Amino acid sequence: MTLIDSITRGDVEDAASGMGKAFEDANVLLTGGAGFVGSWLCDILIHLNARVTCLDNLSSGRISNIDHIQSERFTFVNQDVCRFETEERYDYILHLASIASPEDYEKRPDEALLSNSLGSYRVSEAARKGGSTILFASSSEVYGDAEVVPTPESYWGNVNPLGVRSCYDEAKRFGESLFMAYHRRYGVDVRIARIFNTFGPRMRADGAYARVVPRFITQALRDQAMTVYGDGSQTRSFCYIADTVKALLLQLVRKNARGDVLNIGDTCEVTILELAKKIRETVDSESEITFHPSRPDDPKRRCPDLTKVKKILGWTPKTSLSDGLDKTIEWFRVCTQDSP
């Protein structure tokens, strides 16, 4: 085990705790399994003695996220989910395959749309034919620029259907509708997770893939300018990855979550400028904070109402923003030291 992988080991074990034998020898398909969230789920499911097929075309996922998994119960398939067909029966399917970075899906809007529409159809058919329980990783982006904050699952959203973010927003909304159609017509056991901002080790910090937390961390570690879009007053609520994946696995196995949608996130709302300052202070960096034009349709506030998920799963995030940032910064420090 490398030093990088050892940093995540404790969180993997914590996230797996309390799951009992829910996944013991279960056959699990995980699309997007080489991505940030997907790779954590692969780790935890293998730890729980499941048999895992990780499907990923590596358009944004990375082999380095999963190459430490040395188990005969783990299979990697390099394939686009939009072309996926199978005769195999899976006990559980987790559909996470999607471009998730705004800069990236604005550059590849067709791919963002297809993985959440045609890709969702492919895995829905696999679930229908195989009698699988399936979880769709939707997003808080379905709420758009929400007018109700904290935002409950009952809120219908405020989305620009023709905007530059619509390729992701509307694709996730379509995916939710498709999975519910399969639930209602065919009785497929569907669960929908609306995931809010999640951060932690393995997030990409390069190029178009860099989201705000890894971007700020890498900029601060290198004493580079920390780039804030807009005036930094927009808010987000950041949930540490170990808490997010714990919630997803609980949602997948709890009987009372069948056919329902749940917000998964943290309620600790901070401005982007506050986040930049916090990371700069934690890193002890001399980086300057610079301001750049706002991105189109960037939501002003984002914070989940967790009432429903607390009731159904008994879940609340346990990791504070400070503790999560400490772990994430440590991981990026090691990555920076190991890079040429």
Secondary structure in CASP SS format (residue, H / E / C, confidence):
PFRMAT SS
TARGET T0000
AUTHOR 0000-0000-0000
METHOD secondary structure of the structure
MODEL  1
M C 1.00
T C 1.00
L H 1.00
I H 1.00
D H 1.00
S H 1.00
I H 1.00
T H 1.00
R H 1.00
G H 1.00
D H 1.00
V H 1.00
E H 1.00
D H 1.00
A H 1.00
A H 1.00
S C 1.00
G C 1.00
M C 1.00
G C 1.00
K C 1.00
A C 1.00
F C 1.00
E C 1.00
D C 1.00
A C 1.00
N E 1.00
V E 1.00
L E 1.00
L E 1.00
T E 1.00
G C 1.00
G C 1.00
A C 1.00
G C 1.00
F H 1.00
V H 1.00
G H 1.00
S H 1.00
W H 1.00
L H 1.00
C H 1.00
D H 1.00
I H 1.00
L H 1.00
I H 1.00
H H 1.00
L C 1.00
N C 1.00
A C 1.00
R E 1.00
V E 1.00
T E 1.00
C E 1.00
L E 1.00
D C 1.00
N C 1.00
L C 1.00
S C 1.00
S C 1.00
G C 1.00
R C 1.00
I H 1.00
S H 1.00
N H 1.00
I C 1.00
D C 1.00
H C 1.00
I C 1.00
Q C 1.00
S C 1.00
E C 1.00
R C 1.00
F E 1.00
T E 1.00
F E 1.00
V E 1.00
N C 1.00
Q C 1.00
D C 1.00
V H 1.00
C H 1.00
R H 1.00
F C 1.00
E C 1.00
T C 1.00
E C 1.00
E C 1.00
R C 1.00
Y C 1.00
D C 1.00
Y E 1.00
I E 1.00
L E 1.00
H E 1.00
L C 1.00
A C 1.00
S C 1.00
I C 1.00
A C 1.00
S C 1.00
P H 1.00
E H 1.00
D H 1.00
Y H 1.00
E H 1.00
K H 1.00
R C 1.00
P H 1.00
D H 1.00
E H 1.00
A H 1.00
L H 1.00
L H 1.00
S H 1.00
N H 1.00
S H 1.00
L H 1.00
G H 1.00
S H 1.00
Y H 1.00
R H 1.00
V H 1.00
S H 1.00
E H 1.00
A H 1.00
A H 1.00
R H 1.00
K H 1.00
G H 1.00
G C 1.00
S C 1.00
T E 1.00
I E 1.00
L E 1.00
F E 1.00
A E 1.00
S E 1.00
S E 1.00
S H 1.00
E H 1.00
V H 1.00
Y H 1.00
G E 1.00
D C 1.00
A C 1.00
E C 1.00
V C 1.00
V C 1.00
P C 1.00
T E 1.00
P C 1.00
E C 1.00
S C 1.00
Y C 1.00
W C 1.00
G C 1.00
N E 1.00
V C 1.00
N C 1.00
P C 1.00
L C 1.00
G C 1.00
V C 1.00
R C 1.00
S H 1.00
C H 1.00
Y H 1.00
D H 1.00
E H 1.00
A H 1.00
K H 1.00
R H 1.00
F H 1.00
G H 1.00
E H 1.00
S H 1.00
L H 1.00
F H 1.00
M H 1.00
A H 1.00
Y H 1.00
H H 1.00
R H 1.00
R H 1.00
Y H 1.00
G C 1.00
V C 1.00
D E 1.00
V E 1.00
R E 1.00
I E 1.00
A E 1.00
R E 1.00
I E 1.00
F C 1.00
N C 1.00
T E 1.00
F E 1.00
G C 1.00
P C 1.00
R C 1.00
M C 1.00
R C 1.00
A C 1.00
D C 1.00
G H 1.00
A H 1.00
Y H 1.00
A C 1.00
R C 1.00
V H 1.00
V H 1.00
P H 1.00
R H 1.00
F H 1.00
I H 1.00
T H 1.00
Q H 1.00
A H 1.00
L H 1.00
R C 1.00
D C 1.00
Q C 1.00
A C 1.00
M E 1.00
T E 1.00
V E 1.00
Y E 1.00
G C 1.00
D C 1.00
G C 1.00
S C 1.00
Q C 1.00
T E 1.00
R E 1.00
S E 1.00
F C 1.00
C E 1.00
Y E 1.00
I H 1.00
A H 1.00
D H 1.00
T H 1.00
V H 1.00
K H 1.00
A H 1.00
L H 1.00
L H 1.00
L H 1.00
Q H 1.00
L H 1.00
V H 1.00
R C 1.00
K H 1.00
N H 1.00
A H 1.00
R C 1.00
G C 1.00
D E 1.00
V E 1.00
L E 1.00
N E 1.00
I E 1.00
G C 1.00
D C 1.00
T C 1.00
C C 1.00
E E 1.00
V E 1.00
T E 1.00
I H 1.00
L H 1.00
E H 1.00
L H 1.00
A H 1.00
K H 1.00
K H 1.00
I H 1.00
R H 1.00
E H 1.00
T H 1.00
V H 1.00
D C 1.00
S C 1.00
E C 1.00
S C 1.00
E C 1.00
I E 1.00
T E 1.00
F E 1.00
H E 1.00
P C 1.00
S C 1.00
R C 1.00
P C 1.00
D C 1.00
D C 1.00
P C 1.00
K C 1.00
R C 1.00
R C 1.00
C C 1.00
P E 1.00
D C 1.00
L C 1.00
T H 1.00
K H 1.00
V H 1.00
K H 1.00
K H 1.00
I H 1.00
L H 1.00
G C 1.00
W C 1.00
T C 1.00
P C 1.00
K C 1.00
T C 1.00
S C 1.00
L H 1.00
S H 1.00
D H 1.00
G H 1.00
L H 1.00
D H 1.00
K H 1.00
T H 1.00
I H 1.00
E H 1.00
W H 1.00
F H 1.00
R H 1.00
V H 1.00
C H 1.00
T H 1.00
Q H 1.00
D H 1.00
S C 1.00
P C 1.00
END
